[in-house]
Structures are given as structure tokens and as C-alpha cells.
Amino acid sequence: MSGVGGYKYLFNPCSMVAFSKLSHFGALLLLSLSALPGARAHGQIKGVLANGVYSNGPNIYWDADPVNEQTAVRKMYQAAGPSYVLPQDFADNSKMACEGAAGAPKTIIASAGSFMRVDWVGATDELDGKPGTGNVPPGQNPWVHAMGTVASYIAKCTNDDCTTYDASQGSWVKLAMFGIDRTETISDGLRETMKNKPEEYYPTPGTSGLWGMARFVQAGSSWNVTIPEGLANGHYIIRQEVGAVHNPWNAQDDSSGTQLYIGCVQIEVINGGNTELPKGAKAGSLYATDSAFARYNVYEDNGKTFVDPGPALWPSSSNAKREEHASVSSSVNNPTKCNAGPKLKRMRKVKRSVQYAIA
């Protein structure tokens, strides 16, 4: 276990053994995928730690991977398709809920009042091993952007079965958001790393401002979601959203504007109370297509006037904005076992994933 800025990280002990034995081929696989023409994939949820159990995310490159039968994380996108939602689709309830993803086959257990750690992985190796990217395991790519927001929402699966629930009908409640903290600034290491991307970090040197996404990258591309204490037992979807602002909106360019990377995790809350979620909003109503968030220009504003977008936080509290990168102190989330993730014998088939992705 190690950390940056007081934030501790744990990594999946179940998959890293297998990966270390195949690190050479794994690197070749990622290299092949990143070289695909027209690829717009920037990353996805790698896995989730809740109640001491680590659950792997899906394999977007190979549908036949058995891990896809055991995951509670909805498949964010197909490898050959866009990996994010742009402003012109901010009003689309399906795309904005879970990037249009159907239900995952499993649900993970999370206690009310505990945190759930969500690990992300970059699709390319641009920041691999670079300063300021936290303690990311060898062979695993850090997230590739550092300017933007990190937010978490929750919705109840009203049919008590998240595996079949239509997330576009969800009533989404915002649990936390980290936009920009003007009392802090990015680490020198990550600032230098982003300068060479080339995607220089703003606010510029001499102006304070730490984006939630920079904090996320410095934390090893991991983020904590606090399950509200006293929340009624039941089935819910956690919607984690990473909003990148490095490519400002341009009326002549339909690929510009804030990019939302949205991952959905199906959970069953236990050890809860009697607190029900308040009325939320449809996903397509969270941010307007022409909002300041959608059209934010970080290079002109230098982070000075950015305001957290979207609905009010619930529950309303002074620490709700920052709770998601609090220090790991509870033993409930020390991983003791894993779900049925990839086995070594499966890796004999992994070459097919390259063929599948290139096809």
C-alpha cells in the first residue's frame, strides 16, 4: 500500500499476478489496440473494491472473455466506438445515464456508510510511468487527462434488479463532485508530464487551481464513492462521471466540447437504514447542451470562474464535495477475496481479443 498526499491506494491482487506473467504480451496487446485507426477510447473502469471484495470491470475488447459474465460494471463502450459523450448528446437520457450500456450480469455488495473504490485505466500508455501519476501497477495505464471534473451520482433500480434496469429511466441524485479547488494546485511532476502530452495544464504556473481530474490522476487513477449512511437497503446504480475539458467547444467542430466518460456500477446496499433517495433528475437533464460546462474554455478562463455544474449535492454537507478522495482508513475495504475474474488459463485465448478489436 502506498499513497500521494495522504491518499492511500490498494490494487487488485487477483488480476495482477496473472498480468505480471503476461506483461510482455499485455503490452503488445495494448500497443496494438492503441494503434487502431480512428480509435477514440481514452479509458474505462478497471475494477471496483467494495466490502473487501474486488470486482473486475468488463473486457471491452473481447466480448467472449469470461470476465464479462461476472462483472457488475456496465460496458461503457465498444472498443471501436466513441468512449465519451459530447455536449450535443447531453440531453440524451440513455447516453448520459451509462453511455447507453445495457445491464451487467452481476451486482456487488456495499454497506451503507462505507466507501467503494473505483479504479480506472487509460486506453493508451501516454502517461505510463510518468511523474505525478500515482502508484499505478506496472503494465496498467494511468488516466490520460488532468483537466476536468470527477462526479458521482446514484439512482435506485426501481425493479429491484439492476441487471435488467433501464438506466435511461433512472432518477439520478448527485452524491459528490470535485470541480476545481483554487486553494490547491497540481503537483510539479504531473504539470511537467502534461506539458509534454501536449496538453499543458491550466491554471498556468502562478495561479492556484487543482482540478478533480488532476487529483484523480495523482491518486493512481482511483476514486472513492461514499455510500450514504442510513440509505435504505436495495439495488442501486452508481454512476461515476469523469468530465474532461481539454478540448473546448467550437461551433465549427462537432467533436469539440466537454467530454463525459461515464461508468456505471450495479450495487446492492446492505446494513442500511430508512433513508430513501430524494427525487433526482433524468440523466439528460443534468447539464444543458449549451451550458457553461458544455462550452467551458479552460485556456481562456485559466480556471478562474469555473462553477461546479449540475444539480445540488445530496446529502448536503460541507465535506460532500471532497469526500471521494479521503484517506483509506476502514478495514472493510481491505480486499480479502475476489470475484470470478480472469484466470491464467483464459489468457491463452487473449490473442483473439486483438483479432476481435482489429476486425
N, C-alpha and C positions, 0 to 999 in steps of 0.2 A: 504494500500500500504506500502511496506517495501523494504529494499534493502541491498545489500552487496557491499562494495567497490564502492559506488556511483551509483550502478546499481539498478534501480527501477523495481519492478515486479508487475504485475496485474494478477489476476486469474479469471477464468471463473465463474461469479456469477450465470450463468444459470444452470450449472450442479451441483455445489457444494451443493445447497440446497437439491436436490434430494439425493445426495450421503450421506449427513450428516444424513438423515433419515434412510439410509440403510447401515450405516458404518459397522455394525456388519456383515451383510450378505456379504457386499462388501469385507471385509477382508477374510471371509471364501472362497469366490469365488476366490480371488487372490491366497489364500493358496492352493486351490485345483488345480489351473492351474499351479502353480509353482512346484507342486509335480508330474506333469506328467512325465513319464519316457522318456528320450531322448529329452526332450524339449531344444531347442536352442534359445528360444526367450529372448531377452535382453531388448526390449522396442520398442516403436513406437511413432509417433506423436499423441499427445493427442488432440491438437486443434490449431487454428490459429486466431490471432487477427489482423484485417486489417480494416482501415477506421471506427473504432469504433464498428465493428461487430465481435463477436466471433463465429467462426465456428468449430464445433466439428469434430474430426477425426473419422475414422471408428471403428467399433467393429470387431476385427479380430477373436473373439471367438464365435460369433453368427451371422451368415450371415443374419438371419431374423430380426435382430434388425432394426427398422425403421430409426435409425440414419444413416444407410448405404445408405439410399435413399436420404439423404440431405447433404452428405459430399462433400467437394471439395478436400479432401485428398485421394490420391490413396492408396488402401490397400497394405501395404508394403509386407506382407507375410501372409500365413495361419498359424493359431495357432500351428498346428502340424509340420510345416516345418521350415527350416533354416531362421533366421531373418537377415542374413547378407551375403555379397558377399566376397569370399576369392580370393587370388591372381590368382588361376588357372582360374577364371572366369572374370578377369579384362578386357579381350578382347571381352567379350560378350556384344554387344550393348544393348540387351534387359535387361539383369540382371543389367548392370551398369547404365542404364537410370533410371528406377524406380523399380528395383528388379523384373522386368517382369510384373509389375502390369498393368492391363487394366485401362481405364479411369474411373474416379469417376463421379457420376451423376451431380455434380454441379460445379459452378465456383464462386469464391469470387471476390469482387471488391477491387482494391487497386490503390491509386493515385500515379502517378509518383512523385518521390521525397519524398515519405513517407516511413516509415518503416513498416514491417509486422513482428509481433512477433510469433514465432513458439514454442509451448510448447511440450516437450517430456515427456514421462512417462516410468519408468522402469517396466519390467515384473515381477520382484521379489522384495521382501522387504528387501534385504540385507543392504541397506543404509537408510532405513526408520527411520526418527527421529535422525539420527546420525549427529555429529558436521560437519560443513563445507559444508552442502548440500543445503544451502539457505532456503528461506521461502517457502517450499513445503506444500501445503494444507494437513491436516490430511487425512489419508487413500489413499494418492496418492504417489506412489513410486518414489523416485529420480532415475536418471540415475545411472547405476551401475559401470561404468568405469571412470577413471580420467586421463588416459594417451592416447593422440592422438589428432587428428585434428578435426576442425569443418570448413566446407566449404559450400558455396552456389553457385549454377550455375543457369542459366536461358536459356530457349530455347523458340522460338516462335512456336506456333501451326499454321503451315502454312495453315491448312484447316479452320482456324478461329473457330475451335470447339475443345477445349481441351478434352471434354468428350469422343471424338472418336479418338483423335490423337494418332498415334503410336509413343510413346516416343523413341523407338529404332532408329527412323529416325531423331531425334532431332539434331540440331546444337547447342551444349552446350557451353555457354560462362561463364567463372568464374567471379563472382562478388566479392567474398571475401574469404579469407582463414586465419584461425588462426592456425598456427602450434605450435611453441614453442617460447615464449618470454623470452630471457635469462636475461632481466632486472628485471623480477619479479619472484616470487616463490609462491608455493601453500600455502594456509592457514594452520596454525598449526592444526586446527580442522580436516580438510579434510585429511591431511597427516596421522594423527593418525587413522582416520576412515579407510583409505585404508590399513594401516598396519595390521588391523585385518580382512581383507577380505578373504583369504590372497592374496593380490595383492599390495605389497608395492610400494609406489610411487617413481618413478625415474624421474628427478635427485634426488639423495640422499641428505640428510641434509648437508648444507655447500656448495652446488652447486646450483646456481640460475637456474631457468627454470620453467616457468608456461605453461603447455600445454593448448591449446584451450579447450580441453575436461574438464580439471580441472576448467577452468574459467566457462564453461558451467554448470558443476555440482554446483559450488559455486553460480551461478546465478539462482538457483532453477530449473535447467534443462530446461532453456528457452534461446532463442537466437533471435536476431533481424536481419532481412534481409532488406537492404535498396533497394527500387525500384529506379533505376536510374532516376534522374531528367531529364526531357525532352524526356524520352523514348516515342516512338510513341504509341498511343493508340492501343490496340489489345489484343489478347489472348495469354497467355504465361504459361509455367510451371516453377515453382521454384523448383529446385532440391536441397534439403538440405542433406548434407552428413556428418556423424559422423564416423571418422576413428580411430578405437581402435588398439593400438599397444602393448597390454599387453601379447600377445601370439606369440612370434617371430617365423618366418618361420623356418621350419625344413624339410629337404628333405625327411625324412622318415615318416612324418606326414602330410597327406593331409588336416587335419583340422587346421593347423597352418598358421601363417602369418597375415598380417594386415586385420582386419575385417571392412568392409564398411557397415554401416547402412544407407540406402538411402530412404528418404521420399520425395514424390512429391506432390506439391500443385498447383492446377489449378487456375489461376487468370485472371481477365480482368483488364488491365491497363486503367485508365481514367485520365483526366486532364493532358495529356501528351503533347509532342511536336513533333518534326520532326526527332528525333534521332532514327535510326534503329540499331539493334544489328549488330555487326561485324560478320564475318564468324567465326563460332565456330568449335567444333570437335565432332565427334560421341562419344558417351559415352564410347565405347570400346577402344577408343584411348586416354583417359585421363591419364591413368597410365599403364605402361608396366607390364606384368605379372611377370617379373623378375627384376623390378626396385628396387632402393634403398628403396623406400617407401613400396613396397610389402614385402621386406625381412628385414625391419628395425628391429634391435635388441636393444631395449631400455636399457636392462640390461647391455650389453657390452659397449654401447656408452654413457650411462648416460645423454642422451640429448645433448651432446656437438656438434655433427656435423650434426644434422638433418637439412635438407633443405626442404622448402615447395615444394611439388610435383605438377605436372600438368602444364597446360597452364598458360600464363600470365594473370594477373588481368585486368578486364575491368569494368569501365573506370580506366585508370592508374592514381593513386593518392597516396599521402603519407599516407592517412588515410584509404585506402580501406581495408587493412588487418584487421584493428581493429574496423571498423565502426559498426560491428554487435553486440557489447555489449555496445554501447554508452548509456548514461543516457536517460531515457524516459522523454521528455520534451514537446512533441507536444500533444495538446489536441485531435488531430484527432484520436488517438488510445485509448482514454479512452472508454471502452465498454459502449454503450448505449442500445444495443439490441442484441439479439442472433438469430442464425438461428434455424431452427426447429430441435433442438436436442432432446435427450431422455426426455420423460415426466415421471412423477411419476407412472402413470398408467402402463407404459411399464414394470416397474420393477417387476410387478407380474409375468412376463414371464421370468425374468432373470435366474431363476433356470435352464431353458432349455439350457442356454449357457454353464453351467458346463457339462451337459449331452452331448452337441454337441462337446465340447472340448475333453472330455474323449473318445468319440466314435472312 
